[in-house]
C-alpha cells in the first residue's frame, strides 16, 4: 500500500458522515454559546490550509462550518477517491486540515472547561435578535429552486443558485449567504426576494434589471450601505426606511411616486430617482436633508 492509499483510508474515515456530524454539532454549539473567541482560536489552527477569521460578532463562522458540514461530505469523499486513483498525494494533503479539528471536543475543553454541554442532533436554531433561522434540518431544507411557472421569474435564492452552480437543483445552504459582503445579481430575472434575508452582513447589493415588486425581505439587512434597484417594477419602497446605514440607493426607472421612506434614513447621501414620477416637493425635501439627488 503506497502513501496515497494509506492517507486516503485515514481521510475517508475522517470525512465520514458520523465524524462530520460530530464536528458540526460542536461548532454550532460554540456559536450558539457565542464563544466566538474560541472559534477563532480553533480556526487559527487551520491556517496552514485555509485562512478563516471569526470576528467578535461571529462573522466568518459560515466559512468554517461550510468546510465540515455533512452536506459536503459526499463531495469530499468523491474528491479523495478520485485523487487516490490518480495517486495524487499533493491534492490529498490539502484535505488534512480535518485531522486538526476532528477532536474538537477535546480542543474546546482545553481552551476552557465546559459544563452542561447539549449535544442536540439537529442543525436548526435561531440567532437571537434577528429572527432568521440560521441552520435548517433535513425536513426544512430550502427549496431546490423550482422555477416559477406563473411568470417565469426566479426567487433571490434561485438566482443565487444559478450564479453559483448554473442551475436551480444544486443545494445552496442559506448560511453561505451570511458572509457575503457584496451581492451582484443584476439582470437575473428575480421576481421574489425570498432568501435575501440571510444576507445579514452584506454591505453592497446590486439587484438592478430584475422583476422585483416587494422589498419587504430587505428590511432586516441592517448593514446595507449601497443598494441598486434600478429598472425593476417597484411602486412602494417602505421597507427601505429600516436600512439605517444606507448611504447610496439607485431607484431609477421604476414606478415610484412616494419617496417618504427615504426621508427617514439619516445616513443617506445619494439617491438616483430618475425615471420615476415623484413630486418635486419630495425631491426638494430630500435635498434639504443634504442628500445628492439625480432625477
N, C-alpha and C positions, 0 to 999 in steps of 0.2 A: 504494500500500500504506500503510494507516494505522499508527499507533503500536502498536496492539494486535496487528496481524498481524505486524509486524516482531519484536516481543518474543516472540510465540508461536513463531515459527520458531526463535529462539535457545533458548527454553525446551525445546521438543521435542527439540532436539539434545542439550541438557544432561541431560535426563531419559531419554535413550536407555538401553537395557539395557546397552550396552557401557560407557557412561560411569558408570552406577550400579554396575556390576561393579567398575570401576577404583576408585571412591571407597570402596566397601565393603571390597575387599581391603586397601586401605591402612589403613582404620580398624581392621579386625580385626588387622592386623599390629601396629599400635601397641598394641592391647590385649594381644595375646599377649606382647609385649615389656615389658608393664607400664609403658608410657610414659604414665601417667595424667595427669601434669602437662602434657605436650604436648597430649594430647587435650583437656584443659581449656582450654588456650590457643586451640586450634582452635575449640572450642565457643563461646568468648567472642567470636570473630569473627562469630558468627551472632546476637548478642544483639539486633540491630535487628529480627529476625524472630521469634526463639524463644529462650527462656531455658533453657539447659542448663548444669548444673554437674557436672563429673566429679570425684567425691570422690577422696581419696588412695588409697582401696582399689578404685577403679574403678567404684563405684556411680554410676549415671547414664549409663553407656555405652549401655544399651539405648535410651535416648531419642534419641541421635544416630544410632545405627546404624539405628533404625527409620525415620528420615527418608529414608535413601538406599538402603535395601535393595532389590535388584532386584524382590522380590516386590510392592513398592508402585509399581513403575514404570508399570504399566498404569493404575492408579488416577490417578496424576498426569497422565499423558498425556491421559486422558479429560477430566479437570477443566480442563486447559489448552485443549483443543479446544472444550469447551463455553463457556468464558469468552471465547474468541476469537469464536465465533459470536455471542455476545451483546455483543461489543465492550466487555467488562468489564475495562478496564485495571486497575482497583483490585484485583481478585482476582488477575489475572496478576502484579501486582507482588509479591504475597505469596509467589510461588514463586522469587523472585530469589535467595534465600539459596544456592541451589546454585552460582551463579556465583562465590561467595566460596570455596567448598570444592572446586570441581572440579579445581583444580590442587594437590590435597592433597600429591602427591609433592614438589613444589617448596616448598610451605609447610613440610612436615615437615623437609625438608633445610635450610631456612633457620633453623629453630628449633635444629637441631643436626644435624651430618652423620651419616649412617647408613652402615654397612658391611654387606656380605653380606646384602642385602635379598632375602628369599624371596617372590616373587610367586606363591605356590601358588594355583591357581584354585579350590580347594574352600573351602567355608564351614564344614566340620566340624572342630572342635578341642575340646580338653578344658581346663577350668580345673583346674590342678594343685591337689590337696588337697581337692577337693570330690567328684570322681567323676561330675560331671554333664557330659553332652555339651551344650555351650552353643549352637553353631550346627549345623544339620543340612543336609546336602547334598541335592540333588534326589532321590536314591534313598532318603533316610531321613527324609522329612518326617513329622511327627506325623500319626497317622491322622486322617481327615477327620471323625471323630465319628459312626460308625455306632452307632445306639442298641442297647444290649444287648437281645437278644431273649429270653434265658432268664429274666430277672426284670423287665425294664423300667427298670432303673436306668441312670444315667449315670456316666461317669468324672468326676473333678475337671476334667480338661481339657475334656471335652464341656460340662460345666456352665458353665465359663468362656466357651466359645464362645457358648453360649446367652445368657449375661448380657451379653456384649459386642455380639453381632450378631443374636441372636434365632433362630439356627439352629445346626446342627452341621456345616454344609457349608462355611462360610466359613473359610478358613485363619486360624489364630491362632498366629503364631510363638511358640514357647515362651520366647524370650528377653524377650518383653514382660512375663512374669511376674516377672522378676528385680527390677524396680524398684518393685513394689507393696509399700508399707508396710502396707497394710490389705487384707484379703480378706474379703468378705461374701458367702457362698454358702449361707445358711440356706434350708431348705425347697427344695432344688434337686434332689432325687431322686438324690443322689450315692451310689453304691454302691462304686465303685472309686476309690481315691485316686491313680491314675496321673496324673501331671502336677504334683501338689503339690510334688514335689521341686525344681522350678525356682524356687520362691518363696523364694530364699535370703536375701532381705533383709526379708521380711515380719515385722512386729512383732506385729500383731494379726490373728487369724483366727477368723471365725465360721462354723462348719460344722454348726450345730445343726439338728435336724429333718431329718436325712438317713437313709441306709440303711447307714452305714459300719460295717464289722466289723473291718477290718485297718488299723492305724495305722502300719505299718512305713515307708511312704514319708515320714512326717513326721520320721523320726529324724534327718535331716541338717539340719533347719531351726534352726540354732544361734542365730538372732536372735529367735525367737518369745518373746514375753513374756506375751501374753494369748491363750488358746485356749478356744473354746466348742464343746464336742462334745455338748451336751445333746440328749437324745431321738434317739439313734442306736441301733445294735444291737451295742454293744461289750460284750465279755466280758473281753478281755485288753488291758492298756494298757502293756505292757513298753516299747514304743518311746518313751514319754514320758520315761523316765529319761535319755535322751540330750539332752533340751532343757534345757541348762544355764543358760539365762537366764529360764526360765518363772517368772512371778510369780503368775499367776491362771489357774485352769482350772475349767471347768464341765463336769462329767461326769454331771450329774443325768439320771435316767430312762434308764438303760442296764441292763445285766445284769452289772455288775461285782461280783465278790466278793473281789478281791485288789487292794489299792492299794499294795503294797510298792514299786513303781517310783516312786511319789510321794515316798517317804521318802528317796530318793537325790537329790532336787532341792533343793539348798541355798538357792536363790533364792525358792522357793515361799512365797507369803504368804497365798493364799486358794484354797480348793477347795470347790466345791459338789458334794457326793456324794449328795444326796437322791435317793430313788427307786432305790437300789441295795441289794443285800444284803451289806453289809460288816460284818465283825466289829467290835464296839465297841472291842476291844483295839487294832486297827489305827487306828481313828479317834483314839483317845487318844494313840497313838504319834505321829501326825501333829500333833496339838495340842501335844504336849510339845515338838515342834520349833519351836513358835511360829507354826504355820500356823492361820489362821482357817478353821474348817470348818463348813459347813452340811450337815446330814444328816437 
